[in-house]
Amino acid sequence: MTEEQSAVLVTGASGGIGAATARLLLDRGHDVVAHHGRRREAVDALVSHAESMGRRCWPVQADLGEMSGVQHLVSEVDRLLVEHDSLPLKGLVNNAAKLLGPSFDAADPDDFDLYLAINARAPFFLTQQLSRRMTTGGSIVNVSSAGVHFSSPGDIVYAMSKAAVEALTRHAAEALAPRGIRINAVVPGFTDNGHPAFQDPAIRTYMAGFSVLDDVAAVEDVARAIGFLLSEDSRRTTGTLLDVSGGSTLGARPRTAGKVSLRSVVEEVAPLVPAPGASAQDEHVG
Ligand SMILES: NC(=O)c1ccc[n+]([C@@H]2O[C@H](COP(=O)([O-])OP(=O)(O)OC[C@H]3O[C@@H](n4cnc5c(N)ncnc54)[C@H](OP(=O)(O)O)[C@@H]3O)[C@@H](O)[C@H]2O)c1
């Protein structure tokens, strides 16, 4: 992606990885449509950052668990592009997700549908709809999870939703290629998104144990990989997964890791604490 004036939509720009990605794109000269769910204040900080650099950042709220929310986001992107001199849409980052899904034993159909709606259905329809607004050189980046690639029955529904994201990446690549649009995915492992659990030494050590590199990732590590896949530097890359998990998918993990889920560790060692501005229902560890 060249740095001519163009817009990129980042979903979940109020979260850890989404905010870091939006900031990186603003720093690289793009305008950003910063989608958020319940946390508007996190996106307000991005708007201030954009203004300080003479760029534009437009917040859009939408519940991606509902198709009406997906349609609202598409309409808002359309409106913003038209209002700003037919600004080209050069990128889409399907980052928003509901983390820490229910376990194999606990999942009920409503949980299942909600995870699949937010994590898989919304990226599919945003990709289908917004790729129609892109021209040659457009790039779509999905955010998957290392959790797809090792077994953890406690996180099965979340992992299934992310497996669908990886399938979307592979299958849409062929559909989009004739229009010169690429689609790829990043595969993060544990990434410090600001959730208080990452400050707990026992939980952090447990999470770092999945990686063959030190520690967990910083959100900027994932954002840079997304930035690469959005850029012209990856112009021959489509339909692929870029692992940014520090080797978490290689199989070297704590001996107990297959026996417990992240949910159980977080709940046992430090009951989930809502992130600032979030409700007690929020789950921000992936
Ligand atoms: N952090 C990790 O360890 C990790 C590991 C592997 C993969 N990932 C993936 O990385 C991506 C970003 O995760 P993160 O760690 O940055 O998480 P995060 O800080 O919890 O951010 C999640 C984002 O998704 C949005 N979101 C959640 N449900 C939504 C809904 N129903 N409608 C609209 N927006 C919704 C949230 O919006 P609001 O907060 O405004 O409601 C927030 O912006 C996700 O796809 C996640 O699966 C993360």
PDBQT file of the ligand as one rigid body, heavy atoms in Angstrom, charges set to zero:
ROOT
HETATM    1  N1  LIG A 301      -4.226 -10.323  23.223  1.00  0.00    +0.000 N 
HETATM    2  C1  LIG A 301      -3.952 -11.585  22.923  1.00  0.00    +0.000 C 
HETATM    3  O1  LIG A 301      -3.296 -12.310  23.714  1.00  0.00    +0.000 OA
HETATM    4  C2  LIG A 301      -4.412 -12.165  21.610  1.00  0.00    +0.000 A 
HETATM    5  C3  LIG A 301      -3.905 -13.418  21.225  1.00  0.00    +0.000 A 
HETATM    6  C4  LIG A 301      -4.303 -13.961  20.006  1.00  0.00    +0.000 A 
HETATM    7  C5  LIG A 301      -5.188 -13.281  19.202  1.00  0.00    +0.000 A 
HETATM    8  N2  LIG A 301      -5.673 -12.076  19.614  1.00  0.00    +0.000 N 
HETATM    9  C6  LIG A 301      -6.619 -11.408  18.716  1.00  0.00    +0.000 C 
HETATM   10  O2  LIG A 301      -6.225 -10.059  18.535  1.00  0.00    +0.000 OA
HETATM   11  C7  LIG A 301      -7.372  -9.241  18.261  1.00  0.00    +0.000 C 
HETATM   12  C8  LIG A 301      -7.374  -8.033  19.177  1.00  0.00    +0.000 C 
HETATM   13  O3  LIG A 301      -7.372  -8.502  20.516  1.00  0.00    +0.000 OA
HETATM   14  P1  LIG A 301      -6.881  -7.595  21.737  1.00  0.00    +0.000 P 
HETATM   15  O4  LIG A 301      -5.969  -8.432  22.530  1.00  0.00    +0.000 OA
HETATM   16  O5  LIG A 301      -6.450  -6.260  21.267  1.00  0.00    +0.000 OA
HETATM   17  O6  LIG A 301      -8.254  -7.521  22.542  1.00  0.00    +0.000 OA
HETATM   18  P2  LIG A 301      -9.033  -6.302  23.232  1.00  0.00    +0.000 P 
HETATM   19  O7  LIG A 301      -8.066  -5.305  23.768  1.00  0.00    +0.000 OA
HETATM   20  O8  LIG A 301      -9.999  -6.960  24.157  1.00  0.00    +0.000 OA
HETATM   21  O9  LIG A 301      -9.831  -5.667  22.006  1.00  0.00    +0.000 OA
HETATM   22  C9  LIG A 301     -10.946  -6.310  21.451  1.00  0.00    +0.000 C 
HETATM   23  C10 LIG A 301     -11.637  -5.329  20.538  1.00  0.00    +0.000 C 
HETATM   24  O10 LIG A 301     -12.783  -5.970  19.946  1.00  0.00    +0.000 OA
HETATM   25  C11 LIG A 301     -13.918  -5.124  20.135  1.00  0.00    +0.000 C 
HETATM   26  N3  LIG A 301     -15.135  -5.914  20.251  1.00  0.00    +0.000 N 
HETATM   27  C12 LIG A 301     -15.355  -6.997  21.016  1.00  0.00    +0.000 A 
HETATM   28  N4  LIG A 301     -16.635  -7.405  20.898  1.00  0.00    +0.000 NA
HETATM   29  C13 LIG A 301     -17.243  -6.547  20.034  1.00  0.00    +0.000 A 
HETATM   30  C14 LIG A 301     -18.558  -6.432  19.504  1.00  0.00    +0.000 A 
HETATM   31  N5  LIG A 301     -19.552  -7.280  19.833  1.00  0.00    +0.000 N 
HETATM   32  N6  LIG A 301     -18.814  -5.427  18.643  1.00  0.00    +0.000 NA
HETATM   33  C15 LIG A 301     -17.827  -4.540  18.306  1.00  0.00    +0.000 A 
HETATM   34  N7  LIG A 301     -16.576  -4.604  18.761  1.00  0.00    +0.000 NA
HETATM   35  C16 LIG A 301     -16.279  -5.591  19.629  1.00  0.00    +0.000 A 
HETATM   36  C17 LIG A 301     -13.636  -4.362  21.415  1.00  0.00    +0.000 C 
HETATM   37  O11 LIG A 301     -14.410  -3.159  21.425  1.00  0.00    +0.000 OA
HETATM   38  P3  LIG A 301     -14.843  -2.391  22.795  1.00  0.00    +0.000 P 
HETATM   39  O12 LIG A 301     -13.779  -2.725  23.804  1.00  0.00    +0.000 OA
HETATM   40  O13 LIG A 301     -14.904  -0.960  22.393  1.00  0.00    +0.000 OA
HETATM   41  O14 LIG A 301     -16.183  -2.930  23.181  1.00  0.00    +0.000 OA
HETATM   42  C18 LIG A 301     -12.141  -4.094  21.288  1.00  0.00    +0.000 C 
HETATM   43  O15 LIG A 301     -11.904  -2.965  20.501  1.00  0.00    +0.000 OA
HETATM   44  C19 LIG A 301      -8.586 -10.166  18.434  1.00  0.00    +0.000 C 
HETATM   45  O16 LIG A 301      -8.999 -10.621  17.170  1.00  0.00    +0.000 OA
HETATM   46  C20 LIG A 301      -8.031 -11.320  19.259  1.00  0.00    +0.000 C 
HETATM   47  O17 LIG A 301      -8.767 -12.513  19.040  1.00  0.00    +0.000 OA
HETATM   48  C21 LIG A 301      -5.314 -11.499  20.793  1.00  0.00    +0.000 A 
ENDROOT
TORSDOF 0
